[in-house]
Amino acid sequence: MVDPDGRDAIVSITRNKDGSVMLKVQTVVHITGSTEPSRIKGYNKDVKERFKNQQVNVEGKV
């Protein structure tokens, strides 16, 4: 992802009471090329599966 001027994504970081951190990234994705409805449904399905809530382990901490 390239966001040279910092206007294409919003990133927020929240520290939870238990010391864990939530990183939230919001952006709009523009698809060029085929906009056939069945392909768009496929794209949406793939995105939902790949970017569902996940835990990330950094330096031994979740």
PDB file of N, CA, C and O in Angstrom:
ATOM      1  N   MET A   1       0.845  -1.177   0.000  1.00  0.00           N
ATOM      2  CA  MET A   1       0.000   0.000   0.000  1.00  0.00           C
ATOM      3  C   MET A   1       0.886   1.233   0.000  1.00  0.00           C
ATOM      4  O   MET A   1       1.879   1.297   0.725  1.00  0.00           O
ATOM      5  N   VAL A   2       0.531   2.185  -0.795  1.00  0.00           N
ATOM      6  CA  VAL A   2       1.250   3.455  -0.838  1.00  0.00           C
ATOM      7  C   VAL A   2       0.267   4.563  -0.502  1.00  0.00           C
ATOM      8  O   VAL A   2      -0.793   4.664  -1.119  1.00  0.00           O
ATOM      9  N   ASP A   3       0.609   5.382   0.461  1.00  0.00           N
ATOM     10  CA  ASP A   3      -0.225   6.509   0.883  1.00  0.00           C
ATOM     11  C   ASP A   3       0.706   7.707   1.080  1.00  0.00           C
ATOM     12  O   ASP A   3       0.974   8.106   2.213  1.00  0.00           O
ATOM     13  N   PRO A   4       1.200   8.282  -0.021  1.00  0.00           N
ATOM     14  CA  PRO A   4       2.247   9.309   0.078  1.00  0.00           C
ATOM     15  C   PRO A   4       1.867  10.562   0.858  1.00  0.00           C
ATOM     16  O   PRO A   4       2.728  11.174   1.490  1.00  0.00           O
ATOM     17  N   ASP A   5       0.595  10.957   0.826  1.00  0.00           N
ATOM     18  CA  ASP A   5       0.233  12.190   1.527  1.00  0.00           C
ATOM     19  C   ASP A   5      -0.559  11.940   2.808  1.00  0.00           C
ATOM     20  O   ASP A   5      -0.978  12.887   3.474  1.00  0.00           O
ATOM     21  N   GLY A   6      -0.766  10.672   3.156  1.00  0.00           N
ATOM     22  CA  GLY A   6      -1.417  10.338   4.415  1.00  0.00           C
ATOM     23  C   GLY A   6      -2.910  10.593   4.461  1.00  0.00           C
ATOM     24  O   GLY A   6      -3.487  10.676   5.545  1.00  0.00           O
ATOM     25  N   ARG A   7      -3.547  10.720   3.307  1.00  0.00           N
ATOM     26  CA  ARG A   7      -4.984  11.007   3.301  1.00  0.00           C
ATOM     27  C   ARG A   7      -5.842   9.818   2.900  1.00  0.00           C
ATOM     28  O   ARG A   7      -7.068   9.928   2.888  1.00  0.00           O
ATOM     29  N   ASP A   8      -5.231   8.683   2.571  1.00  0.00           N
ATOM     30  CA  ASP A   8      -6.004   7.545   2.073  1.00  0.00           C
ATOM     31  C   ASP A   8      -6.316   6.502   3.131  1.00  0.00           C
ATOM     32  O   ASP A   8      -7.057   5.557   2.860  1.00  0.00           O
ATOM     33  N   ALA A   9      -5.777   6.648   4.313  1.00  0.00           N
ATOM     34  CA  ALA A   9      -6.052   5.676   5.378  1.00  0.00           C
ATOM     35  C   ALA A   9      -6.099   6.395   6.716  1.00  0.00           C
ATOM     36  O   ALA A   9      -5.429   7.407   6.924  1.00  0.00           O
ATOM     37  N   ILE A  10      -6.899   5.852   7.609  1.00  0.00           N
ATOM     38  CA  ILE A  10      -6.988   6.366   8.974  1.00  0.00           C
ATOM     39  C   ILE A  10      -6.518   5.236   9.890  1.00  0.00           C
ATOM     40  O   ILE A  10      -7.042   4.124   9.830  1.00  0.00           O
ATOM     41  N   VAL A  11      -5.543   5.521  10.724  1.00  0.00           N
ATOM     42  CA  VAL A  11      -5.015   4.528  11.651  1.00  0.00           C
ATOM     43  C   VAL A  11      -5.248   5.036  13.061  1.00  0.00           C
ATOM     44  O   VAL A  11      -4.894   6.169  13.389  1.00  0.00           O
ATOM     45  N   SER A  12      -5.846   4.195  13.896  1.00  0.00           N
ATOM     46  CA  SER A  12      -6.019   4.558  15.306  1.00  0.00           C
ATOM     47  C   SER A  12      -5.451   3.436  16.168  1.00  0.00           C
ATOM     48  O   SER A  12      -5.570   2.256  15.839  1.00  0.00           O
ATOM     49  N   ILE A  13      -4.838   3.828  17.266  1.00  0.00           N
ATOM     50  CA  ILE A  13      -4.240   2.874  18.195  1.00  0.00           C
ATOM     51  C   ILE A  13      -4.883   3.091  19.560  1.00  0.00           C
ATOM     52  O   ILE A  13      -4.904   4.209  20.076  1.00  0.00           O
ATOM     53  N   THR A  14      -5.405   2.016  20.136  1.00  0.00           N
ATOM     54  CA  THR A  14      -6.063   2.084  21.441  1.00  0.00           C
ATOM     55  C   THR A  14      -5.399   1.094  22.385  1.00  0.00           C
ATOM     56  O   THR A  14      -5.232  -0.077  22.044  1.00  0.00           O
ATOM     57  N   ARG A  15      -5.020   1.560  23.574  1.00  0.00           N
ATOM     58  CA  ARG A  15      -4.483   0.658  24.588  1.00  0.00           C
ATOM     59  C   ARG A  15      -5.642   0.205  25.462  1.00  0.00           C
ATOM     60  O   ARG A  15      -6.369   1.024  26.025  1.00  0.00           O
ATOM     61  N   ASN A  16      -5.805  -1.100  25.568  1.00  0.00           N
ATOM     62  CA  ASN A  16      -6.869  -1.686  26.378  1.00  0.00           C
ATOM     63  C   ASN A  16      -6.455  -1.728  27.842  1.00  0.00           C
ATOM     64  O   ASN A  16      -5.274  -1.611  28.168  1.00  0.00           O
ATOM     65  N   LYS A  17      -7.436  -1.897  28.719  1.00  0.00           N
ATOM     66  CA  LYS A  17      -7.175  -1.919  30.165  1.00  0.00           C
ATOM     67  C   LYS A  17      -6.201  -3.026  30.560  1.00  0.00           C
ATOM     68  O   LYS A  17      -5.469  -2.893  31.541  1.00  0.00           O
ATOM     69  N   ASP A  18      -6.193  -4.122  29.792  1.00  0.00           N
ATOM     70  CA  ASP A  18      -5.295  -5.236  30.128  1.00  0.00           C
ATOM     71  C   ASP A  18      -3.882  -5.042  29.582  1.00  0.00           C
ATOM     72  O   ASP A  18      -3.040  -5.931  29.711  1.00  0.00           O
ATOM     73  N   GLY A  19      -3.618  -3.885  28.972  1.00  0.00           N
ATOM     74  CA  GLY A  19      -2.293  -3.586  28.442  1.00  0.00           C
ATOM     75  C   GLY A  19      -2.114  -3.945  26.977  1.00  0.00           C
ATOM     76  O   GLY A  19      -1.119  -3.558  26.364  1.00  0.00           O
ATOM     77  N   SER A  20      -3.065  -4.680  26.406  1.00  0.00           N
ATOM     78  CA  SER A  20      -2.977  -5.015  24.987  1.00  0.00           C
ATOM     79  C   SER A  20      -3.303  -3.777  24.154  1.00  0.00           C
ATOM     80  O   SER A  20      -3.823  -2.789  24.673  1.00  0.00           O
ATOM     81  N   VAL A  21      -2.999  -3.837  22.886  1.00  0.00           N
ATOM     82  CA  VAL A  21      -3.195  -2.699  21.996  1.00  0.00           C
ATOM     83  C   VAL A  21      -4.046  -3.128  20.809  1.00  0.00           C
ATOM     84  O   VAL A  21      -3.849  -4.206  20.249  1.00  0.00           O
ATOM     85  N   MET A  22      -4.998  -2.272  20.428  1.00  0.00           N
ATOM     86  CA  MET A  22      -5.785  -2.515  19.227  1.00  0.00           C
ATOM     87  C   MET A  22      -5.374  -1.492  18.183  1.00  0.00           C
ATOM     88  O   MET A  22      -5.392  -0.288  18.437  1.00  0.00           O
ATOM     89  N   LEU A  23      -5.006  -1.979  17.013  1.00  0.00           N
ATOM     90  CA  LEU A  23      -4.635  -1.130  15.882  1.00  0.00           C
ATOM     91  C   LEU A  23      -5.740  -1.260  14.848  1.00  0.00           C
ATOM     92  O   LEU A  23      -6.004  -2.358  14.357  1.00  0.00           O
ATOM     93  N   LYS A  24      -6.391  -0.150  14.512  1.00  0.00           N
ATOM     94  CA  LYS A  24      -7.501  -0.159  13.561  1.00  0.00           C
ATOM     95  C   LYS A  24      -7.095   0.664  12.340  1.00  0.00           C
ATOM     96  O   LYS A  24      -6.686   1.818  12.466  1.00  0.00           O
ATOM     97  N   VAL A  25      -7.214   0.057  11.159  1.00  0.00           N
ATOM     98  CA  VAL A  25      -6.882   0.746   9.913  1.00  0.00           C
ATOM     99  C   VAL A  25      -8.146   0.801   9.070  1.00  0.00           C
ATOM    100  O   VAL A  25      -8.755  -0.228   8.775  1.00  0.00           O
ATOM    101  N   GLN A  26      -8.535   2.013   8.684  1.00  0.00           N
ATOM    102  CA  GLN A  26      -9.710   2.201   7.829  1.00  0.00           C
ATOM    103  C   GLN A  26      -9.258   2.800   6.507  1.00  0.00           C
ATOM    104  O   GLN A  26      -8.466   3.742   6.486  1.00  0.00           O
ATOM    105  N   THR A  27      -9.754   2.259   5.411  1.00  0.00           N
ATOM    106  CA  THR A  27      -9.416   2.791   4.101  1.00  0.00           C
ATOM    107  C   THR A  27     -10.502   2.424   3.095  1.00  0.00           C
ATOM    108  O   THR A  27     -11.331   1.553   3.357  1.00  0.00           O
ATOM    109  N   VAL A  28     -10.492   3.074   1.979  1.00  0.00           N
ATOM    110  CA  VAL A  28     -11.389   2.761   0.873  1.00  0.00           C
ATOM    111  C   VAL A  28     -10.549   2.133  -0.221  1.00  0.00           C
ATOM    112  O   VAL A  28      -9.477   2.636  -0.558  1.00  0.00           O
ATOM    113  N   VAL A  29     -11.037   1.031  -0.775  1.00  0.00           N
ATOM    114  CA  VAL A  29     -10.324   0.342  -1.837  1.00  0.00           C
ATOM    115  C   VAL A  29     -11.068   0.578  -3.141  1.00  0.00           C
ATOM    116  O   VAL A  29     -12.266   0.315  -3.241  1.00  0.00           O
ATOM    117  N   HIS A  30     -10.349   1.075  -4.136  1.00  0.00           N
ATOM    118  CA  HIS A  30     -10.927   1.292  -5.459  1.00  0.00           C
ATOM    119  C   HIS A  30     -10.459   0.170  -6.374  1.00  0.00           C
ATOM    120  O   HIS A  30      -9.258  -0.038  -6.548  1.00  0.00           O
ATOM    121  N   ILE A  31     -11.408  -0.550  -6.957  1.00  0.00           N
ATOM    122  CA  ILE A  31     -11.086  -1.660  -7.842  1.00  0.00           C
ATOM    123  C   ILE A  31     -11.213  -1.173  -9.282  1.00  0.00           C
ATOM    124  O   ILE A  31     -12.244  -0.630  -9.680  1.00  0.00           O
ATOM    125  N   THR A  32     -10.164  -1.374 -10.043  1.00  0.00           N
ATOM    126  CA  THR A  32     -10.202  -1.027 -11.460  1.00  0.00           C
ATOM    127  C   THR A  32     -10.234  -2.313 -12.274  1.00  0.00           C
ATOM    128  O   THR A  32      -9.842  -3.373 -11.786  1.00  0.00           O
ATOM    129  N   GLY A  33     -10.688  -2.222 -13.479  1.00  0.00           N
ATOM    130  CA  GLY A  33     -10.782  -3.418 -14.306  1.00  0.00           C
ATOM    131  C   GLY A  33     -12.194  -3.959 -14.265  1.00  0.00           C
ATOM    132  O   GLY A  33     -13.160  -3.197 -14.296  1.00  0.00           O
ATOM    133  N   SER A  34     -12.313  -5.264 -14.195  1.00  0.00           N
ATOM    134  CA  SER A  34     -13.622  -5.917 -14.230  1.00  0.00           C
ATOM    135  C   SER A  34     -14.457  -5.555 -13.004  1.00  0.00           C
ATOM    136  O   SER A  34     -14.029  -5.740 -11.864  1.00  0.00           O
ATOM    137  N   THR A  35     -15.650  -5.037 -13.262  1.00  0.00           N
ATOM    138  CA  THR A  35     -16.583  -4.739 -12.175  1.00  0.00           C
ATOM    139  C   THR A  35     -17.822  -5.629 -12.293  1.00  0.00           C
ATOM    140  O   THR A  35     -18.912  -5.262 -11.854  1.00  0.00           O
ATOM    141  N   GLU A  36     -17.632  -6.793 -12.887  1.00  0.00           N
ATOM    142  CA  GLU A  36     -18.715  -7.761 -13.010  1.00  0.00           C
ATOM    143  C   GLU A  36     -19.198  -8.136 -11.605  1.00  0.00           C
ATOM    144  O   GLU A  36     -18.374  -8.460 -10.750  1.00  0.00           O
ATOM    145  N   PRO A  37     -20.514  -8.101 -11.344  1.00  0.00           N
ATOM    146  CA  PRO A  37     -21.044  -8.344  -9.995  1.00  0.00           C
ATOM    147  C   PRO A  37     -20.506  -9.611  -9.326  1.00  0.00           C
ATOM    148  O   PRO A  37     -20.220  -9.592  -8.129  1.00  0.00           O
ATOM    149  N   SER A  38     -20.362 -10.702 -10.065  1.00  0.00           N
ATOM    150  CA  SER A  38     -19.877 -11.939  -9.443  1.00  0.00           C
ATOM    151  C   SER A  38     -18.421 -11.789  -8.996  1.00  0.00           C
ATOM    152  O   SER A  38     -18.032 -12.371  -7.983  1.00  0.00           O
ATOM    153  N   ARG A  39     -17.616 -11.028  -9.724  1.00  0.00           N
ATOM    154  CA  ARG A  39     -16.223 -10.809  -9.322  1.00  0.00           C
ATOM    155  C   ARG A  39     -16.150  -9.924  -8.082  1.00  0.00           C
ATOM    156  O   ARG A  39     -15.335 -10.163  -7.192  1.00  0.00           O
ATOM    157  N   ILE A  40     -17.002  -8.902  -8.023  1.00  0.00           N
ATOM    158  CA  ILE A  40     -17.021  -8.014  -6.848  1.00  0.00           C
ATOM    159  C   ILE A  40     -17.414  -8.810  -5.616  1.00  0.00           C
ATOM    160  O   ILE A  40     -16.826  -8.620  -4.552  1.00  0.00           O
ATOM    161  N   LYS A  41     -18.400  -9.700  -5.734  1.00  0.00           N
ATOM    162  CA  LYS A  41     -18.786 -10.553  -4.606  1.00  0.00           C
ATOM    163  C   LYS A  41     -17.592 -11.398  -4.161  1.00  0.00           C
ATOM    164  O   LYS A  41     -17.366 -11.585  -2.966  1.00  0.00           O
ATOM    165  N   GLY A  42     -16.841 -11.899  -5.119  1.00  0.00           N
ATOM    166  CA  GLY A  42     -15.652 -12.691  -4.809  1.00  0.00           C
ATOM    167  C   GLY A  42     -14.603 -11.868  -4.096  1.00  0.00           C
ATOM    168  O   GLY A  42     -13.988 -12.340  -3.139  1.00  0.00           O
ATOM    169  N   TYR A  43     -14.387 -10.627  -4.555  1.00  0.00           N
ATOM    170  CA  TYR A  43     -13.422  -9.727  -3.898  1.00  0.00           C
ATOM    171  C   TYR A  43     -13.845  -9.470  -2.453  1.00  0.00           C
ATOM    172  O   TYR A  43     -13.030  -9.549  -1.534  1.00  0.00           O
ATOM    173  N   ASN A  44     -15.122  -9.164  -2.264  1.00  0.00           N
ATOM    174  CA  ASN A  44     -15.629  -8.879  -0.919  1.00  0.00           C
ATOM    175  C   ASN A  44     -15.442 -10.087  -0.004  1.00  0.00           C
ATOM    176  O   ASN A  44     -15.038  -9.938   1.150  1.00  0.00           O
ATOM    177  N   LYS A  45     -15.734 -11.277  -0.513  1.00  0.00           N
ATOM    178  CA  LYS A  45     -15.574 -12.498   0.284  1.00  0.00           C
ATOM    179  C   LYS A  45     -14.104 -12.682   0.682  1.00  0.00           C
ATOM    180  O   LYS A  45     -13.808 -12.986   1.838  1.00  0.00           O
ATOM    181  N   ASP A  46     -13.188 -12.498  -0.272  1.00  0.00           N
ATOM    182  CA  ASP A  46     -11.760 -12.647   0.002  1.00  0.00           C
ATOM    183  C   ASP A  46     -11.282 -11.647   1.054  1.00  0.00           C
ATOM    184  O   ASP A  46     -10.539 -12.008   1.968  1.00  0.00           O
ATOM    185  N   VAL A  47     -11.707 -10.400   0.923  1.00  0.00           N
ATOM    186  CA  VAL A  47     -11.283  -9.365   1.873  1.00  0.00           C
ATOM    187  C   VAL A  47     -11.791  -9.686   3.271  1.00  0.00           C
ATOM    188  O   VAL A  47     -11.039  -9.589   4.240  1.00  0.00           O
ATOM    189  N   LYS A  48     -13.054 -10.067   3.383  1.00  0.00           N
ATOM    190  CA  LYS A  48     -13.620 -10.392   4.696  1.00  0.00           C
ATOM    191  C   LYS A  48     -12.871 -11.553   5.344  1.00  0.00           C
ATOM    192  O   LYS A  48     -12.668 -11.556   6.558  1.00  0.00           O
ATOM    193  N   GLU A  49     -12.461 -12.533   4.549  1.00  0.00           N
ATOM    194  CA  GLU A  49     -11.748 -13.685   5.094  1.00  0.00           C
ATOM    195  C   GLU A  49     -10.316 -13.309   5.497  1.00  0.00           C
ATOM    196  O   GLU A  49      -9.847 -13.710   6.562  1.00  0.00           O
ATOM    197  N   ARG A  50      -9.632 -12.552   4.658  1.00  0.00           N
ATOM    198  CA  ARG A  50      -8.231 -12.216   4.922  1.00  0.00           C
ATOM    199  C   ARG A  50      -8.053 -11.204   6.042  1.00  0.00           C
ATOM    200  O   ARG A  50      -7.049 -11.244   6.753  1.00  0.00           O
ATOM    201  N   PHE A  51      -8.996 -10.309   6.208  1.00  0.00           N
ATOM    202  CA  PHE A  51      -8.839  -9.226   7.166  1.00  0.00           C
ATOM    203  C   PHE A  51      -9.792  -9.313   8.357  1.00  0.00           C
ATOM    204  O   PHE A  51     -10.104  -8.299   8.983  1.00  0.00           O
ATOM    205  N   LYS A  52     -10.250 -10.515   8.664  1.00  0.00           N
ATOM    206  CA  LYS A  52     -11.085 -10.646   9.852  1.00  0.00           C
ATOM    207  C   LYS A  52     -10.217 -10.380  11.083  1.00  0.00           C
ATOM    208  O   LYS A  52      -8.989 -10.394  10.998  1.00  0.00           O
ATOM    209  N   ASN A  53     -10.849 -10.143  12.205  1.00  0.00           N
ATOM    210  CA  ASN A  53     -10.096  -9.824  13.425  1.00  0.00           C
ATOM    211  C   ASN A  53      -9.045 -10.885  13.687  1.00  0.00           C
ATOM    212  O   ASN A  53      -9.318 -12.086  13.666  1.00  0.00           O
ATOM    213  N   GLN A  54      -7.841 -10.407  13.933  1.00  0.00           N
ATOM    214  CA  GLN A  54      -6.716 -11.303  14.177  1.00  0.00           C
ATOM    215  C   GLN A  54      -5.907 -10.805  15.350  1.00  0.00           C
ATOM    216  O   GLN A  54      -5.990  -9.635  15.722  1.00  0.00           O
ATOM    217  N   GLN A  55      -5.127 -11.691  15.931  1.00  0.00           N
ATOM    218  CA  GLN A  55      -4.172 -11.287  16.947  1.00  0.00           C
ATOM    219  C   GLN A  55      -2.793 -11.336  16.328  1.00  0.00           C
ATOM    220  O   GLN A  55      -2.493 -12.212  15.517  1.00  0.00           O
ATOM    221  N   VAL A  56      -1.975 -10.409  16.709  1.00  0.00           N
ATOM    222  CA  VAL A  56      -0.616 -10.340  16.197  1.00  0.00           C
ATOM    223  C   VAL A  56       0.339 -10.450  17.364  1.00  0.00           C
ATOM    224  O   VAL A  56       0.126  -9.820  18.400  1.00  0.00           O
ATOM    225  N   ASN A  57       1.380 -11.234  17.215  1.00  0.00           N
ATOM    226  CA  ASN A  57       2.358 -11.444  18.259  1.00  0.00           C
ATOM    227  C   ASN A  57       3.602 -10.598  17.952  1.00  0.00           C
ATOM    228  O   ASN A  57       4.250 -10.794  16.925  1.00  0.00           O
ATOM    229  N   VAL A  58       3.928  -9.662  18.843  1.00  0.00           N
ATOM    230  CA  VAL A  58       5.095  -8.803  18.679  1.00  0.00           C
ATOM    231  C   VAL A  58       5.968  -8.926  19.916  1.00  0.00           C
ATOM    232  O   VAL A  58       5.520  -8.667  21.033  1.00  0.00           O
ATOM    233  N   GLU A  59       7.207  -9.321  19.710  1.00  0.00           N
ATOM    234  CA  GLU A  59       8.158  -9.484  20.817  1.00  0.00           C
ATOM    235  C   GLU A  59       7.589 -10.345  21.937  1.00  0.00           C
ATOM    236  O   GLU A  59       7.760 -10.039  23.117  1.00  0.00           O
ATOM    237  N   GLY A  60       6.918 -11.413  21.560  1.00  0.00           N
ATOM    238  CA  GLY A  60       6.382 -12.343  22.543  1.00  0.00           C
ATOM    239  C   GLY A  60       5.082 -11.936  23.192  1.00  0.00           C
ATOM    240  O   GLY A  60       4.567 -12.658  24.046  1.00  0.00           O
ATOM    241  N   LYS A  61       4.539 -10.801  22.806  1.00  0.00           N
ATOM    242  CA  LYS A  61       3.271 -10.327  23.375  1.00  0.00           C
ATOM    243  C   LYS A  61       2.191 -10.343  22.296  1.00  0.00           C
ATOM    244  O   LYS A  61       2.444 -10.005  21.140  1.00  0.00           O
ATOM    245  N   VAL A  62       0.983 -10.743  22.695  1.00  0.00           N
ATOM    246  CA  VAL A  62      -0.148 -10.750  21.752  1.00  0.00           C
ATOM    247  C   VAL A  62      -0.685  -9.348  21.625  1.00  0.00           C
ATOM    248  O   VAL A  62      -1.640  -9.118  20.882  1.00  0.00           O
TER     249      VAL A  62
END
